[in-house]
């Protein structure tokens, strides 16, 4: 087992309303010392009580996805190489990572959060910090995005006032056939520049706020290097600005054995040289997940990670005493 000193253990929590007693009791019972809370739910979180109990508060911030972003920026719809719009995939509504107003809105809102509550939070975790991909499942669809006129112009270094769909398709085909490595490097640069901007906002304020990202649960070689080629997540490059990487190792959702969790954690640790705080699954998707699977996932995660492990989410443990018992056993030993 990996070293246990000062390891972080806890839950992704989605507080709603003002009745938090059951959740707070579970945090105490399991020995959790941290929670992830979405910035959208931060107003509902009992921050003062979390601080009083000594729990670390990490804010999860969704970047390039969301119904609200699509409504605010209708022109943020990503395009594939054939010119098809990626409108949505179930609940997943992606956004183009180069959209300037979208990027500016996030950076301004995060700066405001840091100015207002920077002393109350311990970390800021970037979520959906990638080019479009719905990765959950045994075989995710690995289509290249985004070939909207804005992305094509930025990649080519040519500002164009107008581009026909036929022209966009022809350019996308040429890029993928003749400049695929440059295209992947450009995508990774788009993501890295946004992460750098967030790091800069934290550093400029002199805050001890840690920066983390929820990365795809893919190793460097998986799907022919798709974590870089499809998602634009070059974790080795991002390590210059990121304090913690949290691969979303939801093995049940991805139809993988629990041992896969450790394999992903170990690859990310080797790739980045940074602490890896994996987040494992407790939710019953795509079908009910037995407590034994949570037990195996935590064993795999905590056996590989020097940083600890988190659980997505807290709610299933409120309904399952067996899952709560699993978390308590591992958290109190960590």
C-alpha positions in Angstrom: 0.0 0.0 0.0 1.1 3.6 -0.7 2.3 5.8 2.1 -0.6 7.0 4.3 0.7 10.2 5.8 -1.7 13.2 5.3 -3.7 11.4 2.7 -6.9 13.0 1.5 -10.1 11.0 1.7 -13.7 12.2 1.1 -16.6 12.6 -1.2 -18.0 14.6 -4.1 -21.0 16.2 -2.4 -24.0 17.9 -4.0 -25.6 19.8 -1.2 -29.2 20.9 -1.7 -31.4 23.0 0.6 -30.3 23.5 4.2 -30.8 20.1 5.7 -27.2 18.8 5.8 -27.3 16.9 9.0 -27.3 13.4 7.5 -24.4 14.3 5.1 -22.4 15.9 7.9 -23.0 12.9 10.1 -21.7 10.6 7.4 -18.6 12.7 6.9 -17.9 12.3 10.6 -18.7 8.6 10.7 -16.5 7.7 7.8 -13.5 9.8 8.8 -13.6 11.9 5.6 -11.3 14.9 5.7 -12.3 16.6 2.3 -15.2 17.3 0.0 -15.6 18.3 -3.6 -18.5 20.8 -4.1 -19.6 22.2 -7.4 -19.3 26.0 -7.7 -23.0 25.9 -8.7 -23.9 24.4 -5.3 -21.4 26.4 -3.2 -24.2 28.7 -1.9 -25.9 25.7 -0.4 -22.8 24.3 1.2 -22.4 24.8 5.0 -18.9 26.2 4.5 -18.5 27.5 8.1 -19.5 24.1 9.5 -17.1 22.3 7.1 -14.3 24.5 8.2 -15.2 24.0 11.9 -15.0 20.3 11.4 -11.6 20.6 9.8 -12.7 19.4 6.3 -10.9 20.6 3.2 -13.2 22.2 0.7 -12.3 21.7 -3.0 -14.5 23.6 -5.5 -15.3 21.8 -8.7 -15.7 24.1 -11.7 -17.2 22.8 -15.0 -15.4 24.5 -17.9 -16.3 23.4 -21.5 -19.7 21.9 -21.0 -23.2 22.7 -19.7 -26.7 23.7 -20.8 -26.2 27.2 -19.3 -23.1 27.8 -21.5 -25.0 26.6 -24.6 -27.8 29.0 -23.8 -25.5 31.9 -23.2 -23.2 31.2 -26.2 -25.2 29.4 -29.0 -22.2 29.7 -31.3 -20.1 27.4 -28.9 -21.4 24.2 -30.5 -18.4 22.0 -31.5 -18.1 20.6 -35.0 -16.6 17.4 -36.2 -14.5 17.0 -39.4 -17.5 16.3 -41.5 -19.2 19.5 -40.3 -21.7 17.9 -38.0 -22.6 19.8 -34.9 -22.0 18.0 -31.5 -25.3 19.3 -29.9 -25.4 16.9 -27.0 -25.0 13.2 -25.9 -27.6 12.6 -23.3 -26.8 14.9 -20.3 -23.5 16.0 -21.9 -23.7 19.3 -23.7 -20.1 20.2 -24.9 -18.8 23.6 -25.7 -16.0 24.7 -28.0 -12.8 25.3 -26.0 -11.7 28.3 -28.0 -14.8 30.3 -27.6 -13.3 33.6 -26.3 -16.4 35.0 -24.4 -17.0 31.6 -22.8 -13.4 31.4 -21.6 -13.5 35.0 -20.4 -16.7 34.4 -18.4 -15.1 31.5 -16.5 -11.9 33.3 -15.7 -13.8 36.4 -14.5 -16.1 34.2 -12.3 -13.2 32.3 -10.9 -11.4 35.5 -10.1 -14.5 36.8 -8.3 -14.7 33.6 -6.3 -11.1 33.8 -5.3 -11.5 37.5 -4.3 -14.7 36.7 -2.3 -14.0 33.3 -0.8 -10.4 32.4 -1.5 -9.6 32.2 2.2 -12.5 29.7 2.7 -11.5 27.1 0.0 -8.6 24.8 -0.2 -8.6 24.0 -3.9 -10.1 24.7 -7.3 -10.6 21.6 -9.5 -11.2 22.1 -13.2 -13.8 19.8 -14.7 -14.6 19.2 -18.4 -11.3 20.8 -19.1 -11.0 19.2 -22.5 -12.1 19.0 -26.1 -15.4 17.2 -26.6 -15.6 13.5 -25.7 -18.2 11.4 -23.9 -15.8 9.0 -22.4 -18.0 6.9 -20.1 -18.4 3.4 -21.4 -16.5 0.4 -22.6 -15.7 1.9 -26.0 -16.1 5.7 -26.2 -16.7 7.3 -29.6 -13.3 8.8 -30.6 -14.3 11.6 -33.0 -12.1 14.6 -33.5 -13.4 18.0 -32.6 -13.6 21.0 -33.0 -13.5 22.1 -36.6 -15.7 25.2 -36.3 -14.5 28.2 -38.4 -13.0 29.8 -35.3 -10.9 26.8 -34.4 -9.8 26.3 -38.0 -8.8 30.0 -38.3 -6.9 29.8 -35.0 -5.0 26.7 -36.0 -4.2 28.0 -39.4 -3.3 31.5 -38.1 -5.6 33.0 -40.6 -8.5 35.3 -39.5 -11.4 34.6 -41.8 -14.7 36.6 -41.7 -16.6 33.7 -43.4 -16.0 30.1 -44.2 -18.5 27.9 -46.0 -19.3 24.4 -44.6 -17.7 22.9 -47.7 -14.5 24.9 -47.1 -14.5 23.9 -43.4 -14.8 20.2 -44.3 -12.0 20.5 -46.9 -9.7 22.2 -44.4 -10.5 19.6 -41.7 -9.7 16.7 -44.1 -6.4 18.3 -45.1 -5.4 18.9 -41.5 -6.1 15.4 -40.4 -4.3 13.9 -43.4 -1.3 16.1 -43.6 -0.8 17.8 -40.2 -2.2 15.4 -37.5 0.6 15.9 -35.0 0.4 19.7 -35.3 -3.3 19.5 -34.8 -3.0 17.5 -31.6 -0.3 19.8 -30.2 -2.5 22.8 -30.9 -5.4 21.2 -29.1 -3.2 20.5 -26.1 -2.0 24.1 -26.2 -5.6 25.4 -26.1 -6.3 23.5 -22.9 -2.9 24.3 -21.3 -3.3 28.0 -21.9 -6.6 28.0 -20.0 -5.1 26.1 -17.1 -2.2 28.5 -17.1 -4.6 31.4 -16.8 -6.3 29.9 -13.8 -3.0 29.3 -12.2 -2.1 32.9 -12.8 -5.2 34.1 -11.1 -4.4 32.1 -8.0 -0.8 33.1 -7.9 -1.6 36.8 -8.4 -3.7 36.7 -5.3 -1.1 35.0 -3.1 -3.6 32.4 -2.1 -2.7 28.9 -0.8 -5.4 27.5 -3.1 -4.4 24.2 -4.8 -5.2 23.7 -8.5 -6.4 20.4 -9.6 -8.1 18.9 -12.7 -10.4 16.0 -13.2 -8.6 14.2 -16.0 -10.0 11.4 -18.2 -9.3 7.9 -16.9 -7.0 7.0 -19.8 -3.4 6.1 -19.8 -1.0 7.6 -22.3 -1.3 4.6 -24.6 -5.0 3.9 -24.3 -7.0 4.3 -27.6 -3.8 5.2 -29.5 -3.0 8.2 -27.2 -6.6 9.6 -27.2 -6.2 11.5 -24.0 -4.0 13.9 -26.0 -5.2 13.4 -29.5 -9.0 13.5 -28.7 -9.3 15.3 -25.4 -6.3 17.6 -25.7 -5.2 16.7 -22.1 -1.4 16.5 -22.1 -1.0 15.8 -18.4 2.8 16.0 -18.5 2.5 19.5 -19.9 -0.2 20.5 -17.5 1.9 19.4 -14.5 3.8 22.7 -14.7 0.6 24.4 -13.4 -1.4 21.7 -11.7 -0.9 20.6 -8.1 -3.2 17.5 -8.2 -4.6 15.3 -10.9 -7.8 13.5 -10.2 -8.5 10.8 -12.9 -12.2 9.9 -12.9 -11.6 6.1 -12.5 -15.2 5.0 -12.5 -14.5 1.4 -13.2 -18.1 0.1 -13.1 -19.3 2.8 -15.5 -16.4 2.0 -17.8 -16.9 -1.8 -17.6 -13.4 -2.3 -16.2 -12.1 -4.4 -13.3 -11.2 -2.6 -10.1 -7.5 -3.3 -10.7 -7.7 -0.9 -13.6 -8.0 1.9 -11.1 -4.4 1.4 -9.9 -3.1 1.1 -13.4 -4.5 4.5 -14.3 -3.2 6.1 -11.1 0.3 4.7 -11.6 0.4 5.9 -15.2 -0.7 9.4 -14.3 1.9 9.5 -11.4 4.7 8.5 -13.7 3.5 10.9 -16.5 3.2 14.0 -14.3 5.4 13.6 -11.3 2.5 15.2 -9.3 0.2 13.8 -6.6 -2.7 11.9 -8.0 -6.0 12.0 -6.1 -8.2 9.6 -7.9 -12.0 9.7 -7.7 -13.8 6.3 -7.6 -17.4 5.5 -8.3 -20.2 4.8 -5.8 -23.1 5.6 -8.0 -25.3 2.8 -9.4 -24.6 3.3 -13.1 -25.0 1.8 -15.6 -26.6 -0.7 -13.2 -26.5 -1.2 -9.4 -22.9 -1.3 -8.1 -22.4 -3.8 -5.2 -20.6 -2.6 -2.1 -17.9 -5.1 -2.9 -17.0 -3.2 -6.0 -16.6 0.1 -4.0 -14.4 -1.9 -1.6 -12.2 -3.2 -4.5 -12.0 0.3 -6.1 -10.9 1.9 -2.9 -8.3 -0.8 -2.3 -7.0 -0.3 -5.8 -6.9 3.5 -5.5 -5.4 3.7 -2.1 -2.9 1.0 -2.9 -1.5 3.0 -5.7 -2.0 6.7 -4.7 0.2 8.5 -2.3 -2.3 11.4 -2.1 -5.5 9.5 -1.1 -8.8 8.9 -2.9 -12.2 10.5 -3.2 -15.7 9.0 -3.9 -18.2 10.1 -6.5 -20.7 10.7 -4.8 -21.7 10.9 -1.2 -25.4 10.3 -1.8 -25.4 6.6 -2.5 -23.7 6.0 0.9 -26.6 7.8 2.6 -28.8 5.0 1.2 -26.5 2.1 1.6 -25.2 1.2 5.1 -22.9 -1.4 3.4 -21.2 1.2 1.2 -20.9 3.5 4.2 -19.1 0.8 6.1 -16.7 0.2 3.2 -15.8 3.9 3.1 -15.4 4.1 6.9 -13.0 1.1 6.9 -10.8 2.5 4.2 -10.9 6.2 5.2 -10.1 5.5 8.8 -7.1 3.4 7.8 -5.8 6.0 5.4 
